[in-house]
Amino acid sequence: MLRFGRAAPILVGLAAAAACGDTSPGDDGSSSGQLPGAKADGGVVVLPDGGTARGKGRSCTGGPGADNKCGGRPNDDQAAGSQDCCEVKAVPGGSYNRFNDPSFPATVSPFSLDVFEVTAGRFRAWVDGANGNLRASAPPAGGGAHPKIAGSGWRTEWNRHLPSSRAEVDRMLGPEEGDGTFMACQFGTNLNEWGSLTWWTEALDERVKELNKDKPEVLAENTKEALDRKPLNCVPWHVLFAFCVWDGGRLPTDAEFGFAAAGGSEQRQFPWGNADAKDTARIANRNDLSLVPTFEYGAAYATARLYDRTLGANIFEQNYSFTYGGKFMARSDNATHIAPVGRKPLGNGKWGHADLAGGMFEWMLDEGPIQQGECNDCANVDWPKGDDKDPQAFMDQPEFRNPGGVDWWQGGARAIRGSAWDNANGFATSQSKAEIEFYTSYPLLRTYRALGGRCARDL
């Protein structure tokens, strides 16, 4: 689990320059950016500058999580909503302080942002349409670029990170145990040890049923339909980038996501607004971490794991409860505590975007860590080439060491935002220096049960 352990050290900041990268000419797969037989009015429109514009989109094909039953009703997280799962809402743009900190001033131009995180069902539309060969529908060079950030589009050297078969897709989004030719989800997915997967496969279904025979409430949350309505987790950065391009969008920048979450110049404490001091606490009473809502207050606003005063002293994880699927998690109940997207509408942001706090951590476009200073439609896209590492990334973090396994830092680090269903770190729009350093410098190859994302789109 991505969290600050009780004994975790205070992280020390390193300086990093926000420079513009470029695209690489190398290619080891098709870069057509289109699926065979795709409708001409859907998907990606490639612009002369290498950016993309959205056609009518194509991930909402009518199946679960890709229909018009996303969102929810206030104070009833079991009731399905009636919103299009591909709904997009505009964000007007403006100036604000990232992390509610004047040393991080930013200005963003108007843009659009998906209301919901990408569901497993929407991702399934891409996989089904490509018959699992996502590499064959890789973005063209420069695809998915932010229109005002040079060098921010797809590099064809990344094609190799896209699965080329259904078996590789299932492996990529599946349990960390077992063998396979494609890297599996890297953390928090062992079904015998608190694993939680939202990508349904027959093998997953069989295992969940085997481990939860007498628990109908668990089985109901882990059917194919139920999982397809939940946010996709374990998705690698490159794959989410490519999905957003395929669907006519791009990844949001850290500054854009932060603007939407803070309500722009309102500088909200949480996406839905501010909270009284009595309704907030610091995780494990640590003064180096920002305030988060307590369970009694926050359960109405976010899918997360929050301090529950009814359980006793503020001890993480001992006295923390889940706000969806029951207060407590069993060792093998899989995605029971991951809510369908948008089921906490009271927690929506100023412009109607759901799960900007809680749900899943979300991948940003930016190479991390995010640095202080003026930001005008900015993102650090000085991504390391190939398997190179970024010397500015925080490679000494104890939780990110993986001796004998995959070097998660190959290709650099990326910013992640939004906190998650399994903990509340990084929850508030006001964050401490340690949190900013930690959560905006996440190792690129470390996929995780509480990490997904959503797409931005140009107006």
N, C-alpha and C positions, 0 to 999 in steps of 0.2 A: 504494500500500500504506500502511495506517495504521501508522506506526512513528516512532520518534524517529530522525531522520537523524543522522549522526555530527556534523554541525555545528549541530544544532537547539539553540536556547537553552534555558536552564532557565526553566520557566514560573513566573510570579509569581502568587500567589493573590489572588483578589478575593472580597469578602464578598458573600453572597447570603442572603436571608431565605427560610426554608421556610414559605410561606404556603399556605393552601387556596384553590383556584380554584373556578370555578363552571361550570355548563353554559350554553351559548349557545342561545337559542331559534331561531336561524337554521337553515334546512334547504334543501338543494338535491338531495334524493334520498329514497328511501323509508327509513323507520326502523323497519320491521316487526321486524327482528331474526330473522326466520324465512324459510326458503325455501318456495316453494310446494310442497306435497306432503310437507313434512318430517314425520317420525314424531312423534307427540305426546309420546313418552317420550324423545326425544333432543334434543340441542342445548341451548338456553338456557332457563332458567327465570328470568324477571324478578321480582325481589323487590319488596316495597312501597317499600323505601328506594332503589330504583333500581339496586341491586346485582344480581348474577346468581349462580345456583347451577348446578352441573353436573347434567344429566340423565344419560343413559347415554353421552353423547358421540356424535359422528358422523363424525369425520375418519378413523377406522380402518375402512375399507370393504372391506379384504381385498386390495387391490392392493399392489405393492411399496412398502415404506416405510410402509404402512398396514395391515400384517398382523401376524403373530406371529413374525416373524423378525428382530426388532431385538436389539441388544446383541451380545455376542461371547463368545469364550473366551479365558482368560488366555494371553498369549504366542502367540496365533495370530490376527493381525488380518485374515486372509482368511476365517476361519470365521464363518458367520452364527450369530447367537444364536437363542434361542427365546422371547424376551420380546415381549409385546404392545407395539407401537410407541406405543400410547396409554397405557401403564402409568403410574400415578400412585402416588407414595409420600408418606406423611405425614411432616411435619417437626414435632417436638414443641413447638417454640418455647422461649423462654428469653432469657437475657441474655448478651451478649458484647461485644467491642470490634470494630467494623468496621475492616478493614484491619489488625487486630491492634494497634490504636493506642488507648490509653486516652483520648485526646481525642475519640474517636468512639464513646462508649458507646451501646448499643442494646438494646432489648427487643422481641421479636416474639412475637405470639400464635401458637398452633399453626395450621398451614396445610398444604396439600398442594402438591406441585410435580411436574410431569411428569418422569418419569425421563429422557426423551430430548428433545433439541432437536427442534423442528418439522421434519419431513422434507418434501422436495419432494412426496413421495407423499401425505402428509396434506393438504398445502395444495391439491394437485390435486383432492382430494375436494370441497373447497369450490368451486373453480373449475368443476369439472364439474357439480356440483349446481346452481350458479347460472348455468350456461351462459356463464360469463365475466363476468356482470353482478354484481360484488361489491357495487356501490353499492345494488342492490335488496335486499340482505340486510344493510345497514348496521345496527349495533347501535341499539337505542332510546336516547334521551337518558338518560344516567346509567348505561347498561349497562356491565358490567365494572368496577364500582366496588369498591374495597377496602372491606370492611364497616366498617372503623374509621377511614377517612380520608374526610372530607367533601369533596365536589367532585371525587372522583377518577375519575368515570365518563366515558363517551363524550360528546363534544359534537357535536351535529348539524352544526355548521359544518365538521366534519372529513369529512363524507360526500363532499365533492368530491375528497378524496385517494384515494378508492377507485375502481378501474377499473370501467368499465361495459360492457366487451366483452372477448372473448378476445384480440383484437388488442392492446388496451391492457394486459392482463395480461402478454402476451408481451413487449411493449415495456418495461414496468416492470421486468421481471426479466431483460431481455436485454442485448445488447451496447451499449456507449455510442456506437458508431458508427452512422450512419444517421439517418433522419428519422422523426418520428412525432408524434402529437398528445399522447402521454402521456410523461412524463419517464422516460428509461431509467436503468438502474443507473449510478450516478455515478462509480464509481472501481474500477479493477482488472478490467475486463470486456472489453477489446479483445482479441479472440481471436488477433490477430497479435502482441500485446505482453503476454504473461503473463496474459491473461484467463482467468477460471475461473468458469463458470456451472453451477449445479445444476438450473436450470429447463429441462427438455428441450423443444425445439421441433423441427419438421422442418428449419427453416433452420439451427439450431444443429447438428443431427445431420449435415446435408450438409456444413457447413463443417468440422466436426471430422474427418469421414472424408476430406475433401479434403486436409487438412493433415497427416494421420497415416496415410496409406495402408499403410505398411509397418511399423506399430507395433501389433501385436495387443494388447499389454498396455494401451496407451493406449485403443484402441477399446473394450476390455472394460470399462474404468472409466467410459465415457461413453455407454453405451447408455441407453435410456429407463429400463429397470429399475434399472440401476446408479445413475443420477442420482436417481431417486425414493427410493432408500434413503439418500441423503446428506442432510445438513441443508440446508434452504432458505437460500440466501444472497441478498443484494441486496434483501431485503424491507424496505420502509419501515416506520417506527414505527407510523404510523396503520393500515397494513394488517395488521401483526402483532397490534395491539391488537384490531382488528375480528375477525380470525381466532379469537383466543382467546375472545372473547365468543361467536362463532358455535359454538365447540366446547364451550361451557359453562364457560369459565374467565375469566381476566383476566391482565394482565401482573404479574409479581412486582415487589415493591419492591426497591430496592438493599439495604435492610437484610435482607429475607428471603433474597435470593440469597446475600448474604454470610454469613448464618447457616448456610445449607446447605453452602456451600463451606468454611467454617472448622470444620465439625463443632461448631457452637455454642460452648459454653464451653471446649471442648478447644483452641480457637484454633490449629488446624492450620496449618502453613506452606503446605501444598498440600492439595487436597481429600482425597487418600488418606492424608495424614499428614505426617510430617516427613522431611527428608533430611539425610544427613551433609554436612558442608561440602565434602568431596572430590567430591561429586556435584552441586554447584551452581556457578554462575558468574553474574557480572553481564554483561548484554548489552554487548558491545564494551568490557568492563572499565570501564563508566561507573559511578562511585560514586553518582550521583544516581538510579540505577535499582535496583529490587529484585532479589533473587536469583531465578534460574530454574534448573531442572534442566538438566544437560548432556545431550547426545544419548545417550551411552552408558547413562545411567541413565534419562532421561526417555522414551526411545522405547517403553518398556514401559507407560507410564502415560498418555501423551497424544498426540493428533494435533497436531503443532506443528512449528515450525522452530527447531532448537536448536543451540547451539554444539557442534561436532564436533571434539574435540581431535585426532583422527587427520588432520585437514586442515591443522593448523598453528595459528598465533596466533589469539587471540580477536578476530577482525575481522568485524563484521557488515556486509554479508551474505555476504561472501566465503567464510567458513569455517563456515557454518551449513548443516545438512542437514535434510531433511524426514523425519518419522518414519513416513510412510505413502506408498505408491506409488513407492518408490525414493528414494534420497537427494537426487537432483537433479531440478530442474524444467526442462522444455523450454519454449521460447517459446510454443508453441501446443498444449500437451497438455491444455488445459482443466482439468477437475476431477479429474484423475488423483491429485492429492495430497490431496484431501478425502476422508476416510474415511466410510463409512456410520456412522450414529450408534451410539455405544456399543461400538465395536470395540476399545476399550482398557479392559476392565472392571477391570483392576488399578488404574486411576485413578479409580474411582468414589468418591463421597463417603461420609460416615459412614452416611447413610440410604439409600444405593443409587442415587443420582443420577449419571448418566453425563455426561462431557464438561463438568464444571464448570470445568475449565481445559483449554484447547485446543479443537479443533473450530471453533466460531464465537464471536466476540464476541457478546454477547447484550444486546438492548434491555431496559432497565428502565423502570418506570413513571415514575420521578422526573425532573423538570426539574433539570438540573445547573447548576453543580457541587455535589457533595455537601459539606456544611458540617460543621465540628466542632460538638460539643455533644450534649446528651441527645436520644435518639431513642426514642420509645415508640410502636410501630406507626406510624412516620412515613414520609412521602414528601412532597417538595415538588411539589405539583400546581398551583402558580401558573404554569401554562403561558401564554405570550403568546397573545393572541387573534389570529385571522386570520393575516396575514403579518407581524405585529409581531415585533420582535427582543427578546431578553432582554439588557438592558444588563449583567447580571452574568456572562453567558457569555463565554468566552475567544475573542473574534473575531479576535484578532491572531496566532493561531497560523499560522506559515508554511505548514504542510501543508494548512490549511483555507481558503486563499485560492483563489478561482476567478474571476479577472478575466474579464469578457466572457461568463460563463456564469450558471448558476443561483446565486442567493444562498442558499447552504446554510443560513444562520442564520435564515431566515424561519420563524417559529413556535417559535424558541428552540433549546435544546440538551437532550439527554437523557443520562442515565448509561448507559454500557455496561460490562459486566463479562465476565470469563472468559477473556480472551486468545483466540488464534486459531491456525488451522492454518498460516498463512503467516508468523507471527512469534510471539514469546513475551512481548511487552510486556504488562504487566498480569497476568502469569501467577500469581504468588504471591498468597496472601491478605494478606500483609504487603507494602504498597506505599509508595513514597516520596511525598512531598508533590507533586512534579512529576507523577508518574503519576496520583495521585488527581485533581489539577486537570485533567489532559489527558483521561483516559479517562472521567471522569464529567461531561464537558461537551462531548459530541460533537454537531456540528451536525445538526439534525433531518432535513434534506433530503439529506444526503450518504450515499446508500446505497453499499454496499461489498461486494466479493467475499468478505469474511470476517466478515460481520455478519448474524446471524439472531436466534434466540431460542427460548424455550420459555414455556409457560403455567403460571401458578399457579392454585390452586383452593381454595375455602373449604371447610373441614371441616363 
